Amino acid sequence: SHSHEIPGCPERIDAMPTTTTTTTSCDGITTTVTTTCAAAPTAEAPAQPTVEAPPPAPSAEDIAKQDALIAERDAFTKRLREISPANAKRPLVAYFNFRGLAWPIHAVLRYKKVTYDSIEMSMNHFYSSSNMMFFPPLGMDVVSDIQGAQNSPHLPRYVDSDVDMQQTDAILRYLGRKHELVATTPAEEIRMDQIQVICYDMVFHYSGMFQVLNKQLPARSEEAQAAMTANMKNKHFGKFLRLLQGFLDSNPTKSGYLVGGKVTISDFCAYNTLANWYKVWDPEQFATFPKLEAYIQRIAELPGVKEYIMNDAPATVWMPDQFGQILASDPKLISPEHCHHSKLVNLK
C-alpha cells in the first residue's frame, strides 16, 4: 500500500484535502493505491500590530506611600543642604539606615560622649521611589545634596563647626586626632595605618566580603557566585582573621587593643569588620578564633559603645529594604535576627 500527496491538485471550494483509493486484483494479489490532493492554501490574514496595554493607574495607597517617601526625602535633603560648619550647633553624621561603614564613626562619638545629630537615609530615598512601575526615580538628584564642598558624592558625611567632609577613614582619623584616639608614636602610626586599610580590604577588596555579598555587582552566574563564596569561606575568611589576630598578639603593650596601650580608631574599625560583617556571615568559623571573640566582647563593653550597640545601632549590617533583597546573595547580613547584638556579643 502506498500513499502519495499530489501537490498539483486543483483548488477546491471547501479547501479540504481529498483522498481517492483504487484497488486492483490480479492472480490473487491485491494492490491498493491511495492518492491525496493537498488542500488549497488559504490566504493568511495580515498580522495585527501588538498594542501594549498601559500600566494600571497607581492606587490611592501607592500614591500615599509615594507622597510619604517624597516628604521624607525632602526633609532629609533639606537638612543636608542647610548644614555647614558655619551653622552647625553640634556635629552631624549622615549615612544610610544600616551599619555599613558608619558604625565606627558612631562608636567613636558615643565613646567620647559627644552630643551629635544623626540622619539615616534609606536606599529607597537614595535611588528610587518605592514603586518604580508607577513613579519616576527620586534618585540621583539626592546625590547633589550630599556632595558637600568637595563635590564628592559619598556617604557617610560628617559636619561640625570646623569641617564638612566625606570618606569613612578620613572622618575617623579626624575624630581620632580630635579626641586622642590615634597612635602616639611613629611605630604605632604604622600599625594603625595598616590596620585601617586591612579592615577596609576585608569588606571591599576583590577577595573581601562585599564581592561575595553582592550577587549582581557584576552580574554573574550561579556557578561563579558559588565558587566565589566557597573561595571566601575556605580561603580568605580565615586568612583575614589570622591577619588581625596577628596584630592583636604582636602589640608590644599587651593591652588587649590593636595599637598601643589604649583604645584607638583602629579598634572600632576592627570591631565593625569582625563582628558586624565576618561573624554575622559565618559565626561557626568565627568561633574558631577565640581570641577575636574575646576581643570584640571587650570593645562592645566600652562605655557609650555598649549602649549604642544595645539601643541605637541600625538593625542590619547591609541594606534592609528591597535593594538588599535584590543584591544580597546571603540573607544574613540583611536580617535583623542574624545581626542582633545578642548573636554577636553577650551584652546585658
SERO-4910 file (N, C-alpha, C, O; in steps of 0.05 Angstrom, whole numbers):
BEGIN
 pado doro    nc1    nc2    nc3   cac1   cac2   cac3    cc1    cc2    cc3    oc1    oc2    oc3
  Ser    A     17    -23      0      0      0      0     18     24      0     37     25     15
  His    A     12     44    -17     29     68    -20     11     93    -18    -12     92    -26
  Ser    A     21    114     -7      6    140     -6     23    161    -19     47    162    -16
  His    A     10    178    -35     24    199    -50      8    225    -46    -17    225    -47
  Glu    A     22    246    -41      9    272    -40     15    286    -66     39    288    -74
  Ile    A     -5    295    -80     -2    307   -106     -4    337   -103    -26    347    -99
  Pro    A     18    351   -105     18    380   -100      2    396   -120     -5    418   -115
  Gly    A     -2    384   -144    -15    400   -165    -45    398   -166    -57    405   -186
  Cys    A    -58    388   -145    -87    385   -146   -100    412   -148    -90    432   -137
  Pro    A   -122    413   -164   -135    438   -167   -148    448   -141   -154    432   -124
  Glu    A   -151    474   -139   -164    484   -116   -193    474   -114   -206    470   -134
  Arg    A   -202    470    -90   -230    462    -85   -243    484    -69   -231    499    -54
  Ile    A   -269    485    -72   -283    506    -59   -281    504    -28   -277    524    -15
  Asp    A   -283    479    -19   -282    476     11   -253    476     21   -249    475     46
  Ala    A   -234    476      3   -205    478     11   -198    455     29   -179    458     46
  Met    A   -212    432     27   -205    409     44   -190    389     27   -195    387      3
  Pro    A   -172    374     39   -157    353     24   -176    331     15   -195    325     30
  Thr    A   -171    318     -9   -188    297    -20   -171    272    -23   -148    274    -33
  Thr    A   -181    249    -15   -167    224    -18   -182    205    -36   -206    201    -32
  Thr    A   -168    193    -56   -181    173    -74   -166    147    -72   -142    146    -73
  Thr    A   -181    125    -68   -169     99    -65   -177     81    -88   -201     79    -94
  Thr    A   -157     68   -102   -163     50   -124   -152     23   -117   -128     21   -109
  Thr    A   -168      2   -120   -159    -25   -114   -161    -43   -138   -182    -43   -151
  Thr    A   -140    -57   -145   -140    -76   -168   -131   -103   -158   -116   -105   -138
  Ser    A   -141   -124   -171   -134   -152   -163   -124   -167   -187   -137   -167   -208
  Cys    A   -102   -181   -184    -90   -197   -206    -77   -221   -194    -59   -219   -178
  Asp    A    -86   -245   -203    -74   -270   -194    -74   -273   -163    -55   -283   -151
  Gly    A    -95   -263   -152    -98   -265   -123    -82   -244   -107    -82   -245    -83
  Ile    A    -68   -226   -121    -53   -205   -108    -68   -179   -110    -73   -169   -132
  Thr    A    -74   -167    -88    -89   -142    -88    -71   -119    -83    -55   -120    -64
  Thr    A    -72    -98   -100    -56    -74    -96    -74    -50    -92    -93    -46   -107
  Thr    A    -69    -35    -71    -85    -11    -66    -67     14    -68    -46     15    -56
  Val    A    -76     33    -84    -62     58    -87    -80     81    -77   -102     84    -86
  Thr    A    -69     96    -58    -84    118    -47    -71    144    -56    -47    147    -52
  Thr    A    -86    162    -68    -76    188    -76    -90    209    -61   -115    209    -57
  Thr    A    -75    229    -51    -86    251    -35    -79    277    -48    -55    282    -53
  Cys    A    -99    294    -53    -94    321    -63    -93    340    -38   -112    340    -22
  Ala    A    -72    355    -36    -69    373    -14    -90    395    -16    -99    402    -38
  Ala    A    -98    405      7   -118    426      8   -105    451     -4    -81    456     -1
  Ala    A   -122    466    -18   -112    492    -29   -104    510     -6   -118    512     14
  Pro    A    -81    524     -9    -73    543     12    -94    565     16   -105    575     -3
  Thr    A    -97    572     40   -115    594     46    -99    619     52    -77    617     63
  Ala    A   -109    641     44    -95    667     48    -95    674     78   -116    673     91
  Glu    A    -71    681     88    -68    688    116    -76    717    120    -70    734    104
  Ala    A    -89    722    143    -96    749    149    -71    765    157    -53    754    170
  Pro    A    -69    790    149    -45    805    156    -42    808    186    -62    810    201
  Ala    A    -17    806    196    -12    808    225    -20    835    235    -14    856    223
  Gln    A    -33    835    258    -41    860    270    -19    870    289     -7    854    303
  Pro    A    -14    895    289      7    906    307     -1    901    336    -24    904    344
  Thr    A     19    894    352     14    889    380     14    916    395     32    932    394
  Val    A     -7    920    410    -11    944    425     -9    937    455    -26    922    465
  Glu    A     12    947    468     15    941    496     -5    957    513     -9    980    508
  Ala    A    -17    943    531    -36    956    548    -21    975    567      1    968    577
  Pro    A    -32    998    572    -18   1016    591    -18   1005    619    -37    990    626
  Pro    A      2   1011    635      2   1000    662    -22   1011    678    -32   1033    672
  Pro    A    -31    996    696    -54   1005    712    -47   1030    728    -24   1034    736
  Ala    A    -66   1047    732    -62   1072    746    -54   1065    775    -65   1046    786
  Pro    A    -37   1081    787    -30   1075    815    -54   1078    833    -71   1095    829
  Ser    A    -54   1061    853    -76   1062    872    -72   1085    891    -51   1097    893
  Ala    A    -93   1091    906    -91   1112    926    -70   1105    947    -56   1123    957
  Glu    A    -67   1079    953    -47   1071    972    -19   1075    961     -1   1084    976
  Asp    A    -15   1069    935     11   1073    923     18   1103    923     41   1110    929
  Ile    A     -1   1120    917      4   1148    916     11   1159    944     29   1176    948
  Ala    A     -4   1149    964      2   1157    992     30   1149   1001     44   1165   1014
  Lys    A     38   1125    994     65   1116   1001     86   1133    987    106   1141    999
  Gln    A     81   1139    962    100   1156    947    102   1184    958    123   1195    961
  Asp    A     79   1195    966     79   1222    978     95   1222   1004    110   1240   1010
  Ala    A     92   1201   1020    106   1199   1045    136   1196   1040    152   1208   1054
  Leu    A    143   1181   1020    171   1177   1013    184   1204   1004    206   1210   1012
  Ile    A    169   1218    988    179   1244    978    182   1263   1002    202   1278   1003
  Ala    A    163   1263   1020    165   1281   1043    190   1274   1060    203   1292   1070
  Glu    A    195   1249   1064    218   1240   1080    244   1248   1065    262   1259   1077
  Arg    A    244   1243   1039    267   1251   1023    273   1281   1024    295   1289   1027
  Asp    A    251   1297   1022    254   1326   1022    265   1336   1049    281   1354   1050
  Ala    A    255   1324   1071    265   1332   1097    294   1325   1100    310   1340   1112
  Phe    A    302   1301   1090    330   1293   1091    348   1312   1076    368   1322   1086
  Thr    A    341   1317   1051    358   1333   1034    358   1362   1043    378   1376   1040
  Lys    A    335   1372   1054    334   1399   1065    355   1402   1087    369   1422   1088
  Arg    A    356   1383   1105    376   1384   1126    404   1383   1115    422   1398   1125
  Leu    A    409   1367   1095    436   1365   1084    444   1390   1069    467   1398   1068
  Arg    A    424   1403   1057    430   1429   1043    437   1451   1062    455   1467   1057
  Glu    A    424   1451   1085    426   1473   1103    451   1471   1121    463   1491   1128
  Ile    A    459   1446   1128    481   1443   1147    508   1452   1135    514   1446   1112
  Ser    A    524   1465   1151    551   1473   1143    566   1479   1169    554   1483   1190
  Pro    A    592   1481   1167    607   1488   1192    599   1515   1203    601   1519   1228
  Ala    A    589   1533   1186    581   1559   1196    557   1558   1215    554   1575   1233
  Asn    A    539   1539   1210    514   1538   1227    511   1512   1242    490   1507   1253
  Ala    A    532   1496   1244    530   1470   1258    532   1475   1288    553   1480   1298
  Lys    A    509   1473   1301    509   1476   1330    520   1452   1344    532   1454   1366
  Arg    A    518   1429   1331    530   1404   1341    537   1387   1316    526   1391   1295
  Pro    A    554   1367   1320    562   1351   1297    538   1336   1284    518   1331   1298
  Leu    A    541   1330   1259    521   1315   1244    534   1292   1230    555   1295   1217
  Val    A    523   1268   1232    531   1245   1216    508   1237   1198    486   1232   1208
  Ala    A    513   1235   1172    492   1227   1153    502   1202   1139    524   1200   1128
  Tyr    A    484   1182   1140    490   1156   1127    464   1142   1120    443   1154   1123
  Phe    A    466   1117   1112    443   1101   1106    432   1088   1132    444   1090   1153
  Asn    A    409   1075   1129    396   1062   1152    406   1034   1157    390   1016   1163
  Phe    A    432   1029   1154    444   1004   1161    472   1010   1172    482   1033   1169
  Arg    A    485    990   1183    511    995   1197    533   1002   1177    547   1022   1180
  Gly    A    536    985   1157    555    990   1135    582   1000   1144    596    987   1159
  Leu    A    589   1024   1135    615   1036   1141    614   1056   1164    635   1064   1174
  Ala    A    590   1065   1172    588   1087   1191    589   1078   1220    592   1095   1238
  Trp    A    587   1052   1225    587   1043   1253    611   1054   1269    606   1063   1291
  Pro    A    636   1052   1259    658   1062   1275    656   1092   1282    664   1101   1303
  Ile    A    644   1108   1264    641   1137   1269    623   1141   1292    629   1156   1310
  His    A    600   1127   1292    581   1130   1314    594   1120   1340    590   1132   1361
  Ala    A    609   1098   1339    621   1086   1363    641   1106   1375    642   1109   1400
  Val    A    657   1119   1359    676   1139   1369    661   1161   1383    669   1169   1406
  Leu    A    641   1172   1371    626   1194   1383    612   1186   1409    611   1201   1428
  Arg    A    601   1162   1409    588   1152   1434    608   1147   1456    603   1154   1479
  Tyr    A    631   1136   1449    652   1130   1468    662   1156   1481    668   1156   1505
  Lys    A    664   1177   1465    674   1203   1476    651   1221   1486    656   1244   1493
  Lys    A    627   1210   1487    604   1224   1498    598   1250   1484    592   1271   1496
  Val    A    601   1250   1458    595   1273   1441    565   1274   1435    554   1254   1426
  Thr    A    553   1296   1439    525   1300   1431    524   1308   1401    537   1327   1394
  Tyr    A    510   1293   1385    510   1298   1357    483   1289   1345    468   1275   1357
  Asp    A    479   1298   1320    455   1291   1305    461   1269   1285    484   1267   1275
  Ser    A    442   1252   1280    446   1230   1261    422   1229   1241    399   1230   1250
  Ile    A    428   1228   1216    408   1225   1195    413   1199   1181    435   1193   1172
  Glu    A    392   1182   1180    394   1156   1167    376   1156   1142    352   1160   1144
  Met    A    388   1151   1119    374   1152   1094    370   1124   1083    389   1108   1083
  Ser    A    346   1117   1074    342   1091   1063    351   1091   1033    353   1111   1021
  Met    A    356   1067   1023    363   1065    995    339   1073    977    344   1081    954
  Asn    A    315   1070    987    292   1080    972    295   1110    967    289   1119    945
  His    A    303   1124    987    306   1153    984    329   1159    965    327   1177    948
  Phe    A    350   1143    967    374   1149    952    372   1143    922    381   1158    905
  Tyr    A    359   1121    916    359   1112    888    333   1116    873    332   1126    851
  Ser    A    311   1109    886    286   1109    871    262   1110    889    264   1110    913
  Ser    A    239   1111    876    214   1110    891    209   1082    900    222   1063    893
  Ser    A    188   1079    917    182   1053    927    168   1036    906    168   1011    908
  Asn    A    158   1048    885    145   1033    864    154   1044    837    141   1063    827
  Met    A    175   1033    826    186   1043    801    168   1040    777    172   1053    757
  Met    A    148   1022    780    130   1018    757    112   1043    753    105   1049    730
  Phe    A    105   1056    775     87   1079    772    100   1106    772     90   1125    761
  Phe    A    123   1107    785    135   1133    790    163   1135    780    178   1115    781
  Pro    A    172   1158    771    200   1161    762    218   1160    786    210   1165    809
  Pro    A    244   1155    782    263   1154    804    264   1181    819    264   1202    806
  Leu    A    266   1179    845    272   1203    861    302   1209    859    310   1232    863
  Gly    A    316   1190    854    343   1182    851    365   1201    855    368   1212    877
  Met    A    380   1204    834    407   1215    838    406   1245    842    427   1257    846
  Asp    A    382   1258    842    382   1286    850    390   1289    879    399   1310    887
  Val    A    386   1268    894    395   1269    922    425   1271    925    435   1283    944
  Val    A    439   1259    905    469   1260    907    479   1288    909    498   1293    924
  Ser    A    467   1306    894    477   1333    894    474   1346    921    488   1365    928
  Asp    A    456   1335    938    452   1346    964    471   1335    985    471   1345   1008
  Ile    A    486   1314    979    504   1302    998    533   1306    990    551   1295   1002
  Gln    A    537   1323    970    564   1325    959    583   1342    977    606   1336    979
  Gly    A    572   1363    989    589   1380   1005    607   1397    988    605   1397    963
  Ala    A    625   1410   1001    642   1430    987    661   1417    968    669   1430    948
  Gln    A    669   1392    972    688   1379    955    676   1366    931    690   1354    914
  Asn    A    649   1369    928    636   1358    905    641   1328    901    646   1318    879
  Ser    A    641   1313    924    646   1285    923    622   1270    935    617   1271    959
  Pro    A    607   1256    917    581   1245    926    585   1219    942    581   1197    932
  His    A    591   1222    968    595   1199    985    580   1202   1011    576   1224   1021
  Leu    A    571   1180   1021    563   1177   1048    581   1156   1061    588   1136   1047
  Pro    A    588   1158   1086    579   1178   1106    590   1206   1101    611   1210   1089
  Arg    A    575   1225   1112    583   1253   1113    584   1262   1142    566   1256   1157
  Tyr    A    604   1277   1148    607   1288   1176    611   1318   1174    626   1328   1158
  Val    A    595   1332   1191    597   1361   1192    599   1370   1221    583   1360   1238
  Asp    A    617   1387   1227    617   1401   1253    625   1430   1249    625   1439   1226
  Ser    A    631   1444   1270    636   1473   1267    662   1479   1253    668   1502   1246
  Asp    A    678   1458   1248    704   1462   1235    706   1450   1207    721   1460   1190
  Val    A    692   1428   1202    696   1413   1177    669   1404   1165    649   1402   1179
  Asp    A    670   1399   1139    648   1386   1125    662   1366   1107    675   1373   1087
  Met    A    660   1340   1113    677   1320   1100    662   1294   1095    642   1288   1108
  Gln    A    673   1279   1076    664   1252   1070    688   1232   1073    710   1240   1080
  Gln    A    682   1207   1067    702   1185   1068    706   1176   1096    716   1191   1113
  Thr    A    699   1151   1101    699   1139   1128    726   1142   1142    728   1152   1164
  Asp    A    747   1134   1129    774   1134   1142    783   1162   1148    795   1167   1168
  Ala    A    777   1181   1130    785   1209   1134    770   1220   1158    781   1234   1175
  Ile    A    744   1213   1160    728   1223   1183    738   1211   1209    741   1225   1229
  Leu    A    744   1185   1208    754   1172   1233    781   1183   1241    786   1187   1265
  Arg    A    799   1188   1223    825   1199   1230    822   1228   1242    836   1235   1260
  Tyr    A    804   1243   1230    798   1270   1241    788   1268   1269    798   1282   1287
  Leu    A    768   1250   1274    757   1247   1301    777   1235   1320    778   1243   1343
  Gly    A    794   1217   1310    815   1206   1327    834   1226   1337    842   1226   1360
  Arg    A    843   1244   1319    861   1265   1327    848   1285   1347    860   1294   1366
  Lys    A    822   1290   1341    808   1310   1358    803   1299   1386    804   1314   1405
  His    A    799   1273   1388    791   1261   1414    813   1243   1425    808   1227   1443
  Glu    A    837   1245   1414    860   1230   1424    856   1200   1423    860   1186   1443
  Leu    A    847   1190   1400    843   1162   1396    860   1152   1373    852   1134   1358
  Val    A    884   1163   1370    903   1155   1349    929   1147   1361    934   1150   1385
  Ala    A    947   1137   1344    973   1128   1353    989   1152   1364    985   1175   1357
  Thr    A   1008   1145   1382   1024   1166   1394   1053   1165   1388   1069   1182   1395
  Thr    A   1062   1144   1373   1090   1141   1365   1090   1134   1335   1070   1124   1324
  Pro    A   1114   1138   1322   1116   1130   1294   1110   1101   1290   1097   1094   1270
  Ala    A   1120   1084   1307   1115   1055   1304   1085   1048   1306   1075   1032   1291
  Glu    A   1072   1061   1325   1043   1057   1328   1028   1068   1303   1007   1056   1295
  Glu    A   1037   1090   1292   1024   1101   1269   1025   1082   1245   1005   1079   1230
  Ile    A   1047   1068   1242   1050   1048   1221   1029   1025   1225   1016   1017   1206
  Arg    A   1027   1016   1250   1008    995   1256    979   1005   1250    964    990   1237
  Met    A    973   1028   1259    946   1039   1255    940   1042   1225    918   1035   1216
  Asp    A    959   1053   1210    954   1056   1181    949   1029   1168    931   1028   1151
  Gln    A    964   1009   1175    959    983   1163    932    971   1170    918    960   1153
  Ile    A    925    973   1196    900    961   1205    876    975   1192    857    962   1185
  Gln    A    878   1001   1189    856   1015   1176    851   1005   1148    828   1000   1140
  Val    A    872   1000   1133    870    991   1105    861    962   1105    844    954   1089
  Ile    A    871    945   1123    863    917   1124    833    914   1130    820    898   1117
  Cys    A    823    930   1149    795    928   1155    778    936   1131    757    924   1126
  Tyr    A    786    955   1116    772    963   1091    773    940   1071    753    933   1059
  Asp    A    797    929   1067    800    907   1048    784    883   1055    774    869   1037
  Met    A    781    877   1080    766    854   1089    737    855   1080    724    834   1078
  Val    A    727    879   1075    700    882   1065    700    887   1035    684    874   1021
  Phe    A    716    906   1025    712    916    998    734    908    978    731    914    954
  His    A    755    895    987    775    885    968    762    863    950    742    852    957
  Tyr    A    775    857    927    764    837    909    761    810    923    745    793    915
  Ser    A    777    805    943    775    780    958    759    783    984    759    765   1000
  Gly    A    747    806    988    733    812   1012    703    804   1012    694    793    992
  Met    A    689    812   1033    662    803   1037    642    816   1017    624    802   1008
  Phe    A    647    840   1009    628    855    992    624    841    965    602    840    955
  Gln    A    646    831    954    644    818    928    627    793    929    614    786    909
  Val    A    628    779    951    612    755    954    583    762    960    565    749    949
  Leu    A    579    783    976    552    790    984    535    799    960    512    792    958
  Asn    A    547    815    942    531    827    921    531    810    896    550    808    881
  Lys    A    509    796    892    506    777    871    503    789    843    506    776    823
  Gln    A    497    815    842    493    828    816    513    850    810    509    865    792
  Leu    A    535    851    825    555    871    820    582    857    817    596    854    837
  Pro    A    591    850    793    575    850    768    557    825    767    560    807    783
  Ala    A    539    825    748    522    801    745    539    777    739    557    778    723
  Arg    A    532    755    753    548    731    749    530    707    751    509    708    763
  Ser    A    540    685    740    524    660    740    523    649    768    539    656    786
  Glu    A    504    631    773    502    618    799    527    602    805    536    601    828
  Glu    A    539    590    784    563    574    789    586    592    797    601    585    816
  Ala    A    589    615    784    610    633    791    606    644    819    625    648    834
  Gln    A    581    650    826    575    660    853    582    639    874    594    646    894
  Ala    A    575    614    869    581    593    887    611    589    891    620    585    913
  Ala    A    626    591    869    655    588    870    667    611    886    686    606    902
  Met    A    658    635    882    668    658    897    662    656    927    679    662    944
  Thr    A    638    647    933    630    644    961    647    622    974    656    626    997
  Ala    A    652    600    961    668    579    972    697    588    976    710    581    996
  Asn    A    707    604    957    734    614    960    737    633    984    757    632    998
  Met    A    716    649    988    717    667   1011    716    650   1037    731    656   1056
  Lys    A    698    631   1038    694    615   1062    719    598   1068    727    596   1091
  Asn    A    731    586   1048    752    567   1052    780    579   1052    799    566   1061
  Lys    A    783    603   1042    810    614   1039    812    642   1052    828    645   1071
  His    A    797    661   1042    802    689   1050    791    695   1078    803    711   1093
  Phe    A    770    682   1087    758    687   1113    779    682   1135    784    700   1151
  Gly    A    790    659   1135    810    653   1156    835    669   1153    847    676   1173
  Lys    A    843    674   1128    868    690   1123    865    718   1136    884    727   1149
  Phe    A    843    731   1131    839    758   1142    838    757   1173    849    774   1186
  Leu    A    824    738   1184    822    737   1213    849    731   1226    855    743   1246
  Arg    A    865    714   1214    892    709   1224    909    734   1223    925    739   1240
  Leu    A    904    750   1202    920    775   1199    914    794   1222    932    805   1234
  Leu    A    888    798   1228    881    816   1250    889    805   1277    898    820   1295
  Gln    A    886    779   1281    895    767   1306    925    770   1309    935    773   1332
  Gly    A    940    770   1287    969    774   1289    975    801   1300    994    804   1315
  Phe    A    960    822   1291    965    849   1302    958    850   1332    972    863   1348
  Leu    A    937    836   1339    929    836   1367    951    822   1384    958    832   1406
  Asp    A    961    800   1375    981    785   1390   1008    800   1391   1022    798   1411
  Ser    A   1014    815   1370   1041    827   1368   1042    855   1380   1063    867   1379
  Asn    A   1020    865   1391   1021    891   1404   1040    890   1428   1034    875   1447
  Pro    A   1062    904   1427   1082    901   1449   1071    909   1476   1083    901   1496
  Thr    A   1050    925   1477   1040    934   1503   1023    912   1516   1017    914   1540
  Lys    A   1014    892   1501    996    871   1511    971    883   1525    962    873   1545
  Ser    A    961    904   1513    939    919   1525    912    906   1519    892    912   1533
  Gly    A    911    888   1500    886    877   1491    873    892   1469    852    885   1459
  Tyr    A    886    914   1461    877    930   1438    897    927   1415    918    915   1419
  Leu    A    891    938   1392    907    933   1369    931    952   1367    952    944   1356
  Val    A    929    976   1377    950    996   1374    957   1008   1401    939   1020   1414
  Gly    A    981   1005   1410    989   1018   1435    974   1008   1460    964    985   1460
  Gly    A    974   1024   1480    962   1016   1506    934   1026   1511    925   1025   1534
  Lys    A    920   1036   1490    894   1047   1495    876   1041   1470    886   1031   1450
  Val    A    851   1047   1473    832   1045   1451    839   1066   1429    845   1089   1436
  Thr    A    839   1058   1404    842   1076   1382    820   1072   1361    804   1053   1363
  Ile    A    820   1089   1341    800   1085   1320    803   1058   1306    783   1048   1295
  Ser    A    827   1047   1306    830   1020   1294    814    999   1308    805    980   1295
  Asp    A    810   1001   1334    793    982   1348    764    983   1340    751    963   1338
  Phe    A    754   1007   1335    727   1010   1326    723   1000   1297    703    988   1290
  Cys    A    743   1005   1281    742    994   1253    743    963   1254    728    950   1240
  Ala    A    761    953   1271    764    924   1272    738    911   1283    730    890   1273
  Tyr    A    726    923   1303    701    911   1314    680    911   1292    667    890   1288
  Asn    A    677    932   1277    657    933   1256    661    911   1236    642    897   1228
  Thr    A    686    908   1227    692    887   1207    688    859   1219    677    842   1205
  Leu    A    698    855   1243    698    828   1254    669    819   1263    660    798   1255
  Ala    A    656    836   1278    630    829   1290    608    833   1270    592    814   1265
  Asn    A    606    856   1258    583    863   1241    584    850   1214    563    845   1202
  Trp    A    607    844   1203    609    832   1177    616    803   1179    601    785   1170
  Tyr    A    640    797   1190    650    769   1189    635    750   1207    628    728   1198
  Lys    A    630    758   1232    616    739   1249    588    735   1240    577    712   1243
  Val    A    575    755   1231    547    752   1220    547    732   1197    530    715   1195
  Trp    A    567    735   1179    567    718   1155    573    689   1160    561    672   1148
  Asp    A    592    684   1179    599    656   1184    606    653   1214    629    652   1221
  Pro    A    585    653   1231    591    651   1260    605    626   1269    620    627   1288
  Glu    A    601    604   1255    614    579   1263    644    581   1259    659    573   1276
  Gln    A    652    591   1235    681    593   1231    694    615   1248    716    612   1257
  Phe    A    679    636   1253    689    657   1270    695    647   1298    713    655   1312
  Ala    A    678    628   1307    682    617   1334    708    602   1338    716    596   1360
  Thr    A    721    595   1316    746    581   1317    769    600   1323    792    592   1324
  Phe    A    763    625   1327    783    646   1334    775    658   1361    765    680   1362
  Pro    A    780    643   1382    770    652   1409    783    678   1418    770    693   1433
  Lys    A    807    684   1409    819    710   1417    804    733   1405    801    754   1418
  Leu    A    795    730   1380    779    751   1368    751    753   1380    740    774   1382
  Glu    A    740    730   1388    715    730   1402    717    747   1428    701    764   1433
  Ala    A    738    742   1443    743    757   1468    748    787   1462    739    805   1477
  Tyr    A    762    792   1440    768    820   1432    743    836   1426    739    858   1436
  Ile    A    725    825   1409    701    841   1403    683    844   1427    669    865   1430
  Gln    A    683    825   1445    668    829   1470    680    852   1487    665    867   1498
  Arg    A    706    854   1487    719    875   1502    711    903   1491    706    921   1506
  Ile    A    712    905   1464    704    931   1452    675    937   1456    668    960   1461
  Ala    A    658    917   1455    629    921   1458    622    930   1486    601    943   1490
  Glu    A    639    924   1506    633    931   1533    642    960   1540    638    969   1562
  Leu    A    656    973   1522    665   1000   1528    641   1019   1533    621   1017   1520
  Pro    A    644   1037   1553    622   1055   1559    615   1072   1535    632   1082   1520
  Gly    A    589   1076   1531    579   1090   1508    575   1072   1484    554   1073   1471
  Val    A    595   1056   1479    593   1037   1456    572   1015   1463    556   1008   1446
  Lys    A    573   1006   1487    554    985   1495    525    995   1492    509    980   1481
  Glu    A    520   1019   1501    493   1030   1499    485   1034   1470    462   1030   1462
  Tyr    A    504   1042   1454    498   1046   1425    491   1019   1412    471   1017   1397
  Ile    A    506    998   1418    501    972   1406    474    962   1414    459    951   1398
  Met    A    468    964   1440    443    953   1450    418    968   1442    397    956   1438
  Asn    A    420    995   1440    396   1011   1437    393   1026   1411    370   1030   1402
  Asp    A    415   1034   1399    412   1054   1377    424   1045   1350    418   1057   1330
  Ala    A    441   1025   1350    454   1017   1324    433   1007   1305    413    994   1314
  Pro    A    435   1012   1279    416   1002   1259    413    972   1261    432    958   1270
  Ala    A    390    962   1253    384    933   1257    400    915   1240    404    891   1247
  Thr    A    409    924   1217    423    906   1198    450    917   1190    455    941   1191
  Val    A    467    899   1181    494    907   1171    491    920   1143    505    939   1137
  Trp    A    473    909   1127    471    917   1099    442    926   1093    426    928   1112
  Met    A    436    932   1068    411    944   1060    386    928   1071    383    905   1064
  Pro    A    369    941   1087    347    926   1098    322    926   1080    303    911   1086
  Asp    A    321    941   1058    297    943   1042    300    926   1017    316    907   1017
  Gln    A    284    931    997    283    913    974    310    912    958    315    894    943
  Phe    A    326    933    962    352    933    948    370    911    959    385    898    945
  Gly    A    368    906    985    382    884    997    372    857    987    388    839    982
  Gln    A    346    855    984    335    830    973    345    825    945    350    802    937
  Ile    A    347    846    929    356    843    901    385    837    899    394    820    883
  Leu    A    401    851    915    430    850    911    444    829    929    465    819    921
  Ala    A    433    823    952    448    806    971    446    777    965    424    766    962
  Ser    A    469    764    962    469    735    957    466    719    982    460    696    981
  Asp    A    471    732   1005    468    718   1031    450    735   1048    456    758   1054
  Pro    A    427    724   1058    408    740   1072    416    747   1100    403    764   1113
  Lys    A    437    735   1111    444    740   1140    451    769   1145    443    781   1165
  Leu    A    465    782   1126    474    810   1131    451    830   1128    455    853   1135
  Ile    A    428    821   1118    405    839   1117    383    830   1135    360    838   1132
  Ser    A    389    811   1153    369    800   1171    373    812   1199    394    808   1211
  Pro    A    353    826   1210    355    837   1237    360    815   1257    374    820   1278
  Glu    A    350    791   1253    354    769   1272    384    762   1273    395    760   1295
  His    A    396    757   1250    424    749   1250    443    771   1258    464    766   1268
  Cys    A    434    796   1254    452    819   1260    448    830   1289    462    848   1297
  His    A    429    819   1304    423    828   1330    448    825   1348    463    805   1346
  His    A    452    844   1367    475    843   1384    477    818   1400    498    809   1408
  Ser    A    454    806   1407    454    782   1423    467    759   1408    476    740   1421
  Lys    A    468    760   1382    482    739   1367    512    745   1363    527    728   1355
  Leu    A    520    770   1370    547    778   1365    563    780   1391    586    771   1392
  Val    A    552    793   1411    566    797   1436    546    793   1459    522    796   1456
  Asn    A    557    786   1482    540    779   1505    535    803   1523    545    804   1546
  Leu    A    521    822   1513    515    847   1528    490    843   1545    471    831   1537
  Lys    A    492    853   1570    469    852   1588    464    879   1601    446    881   1617
***
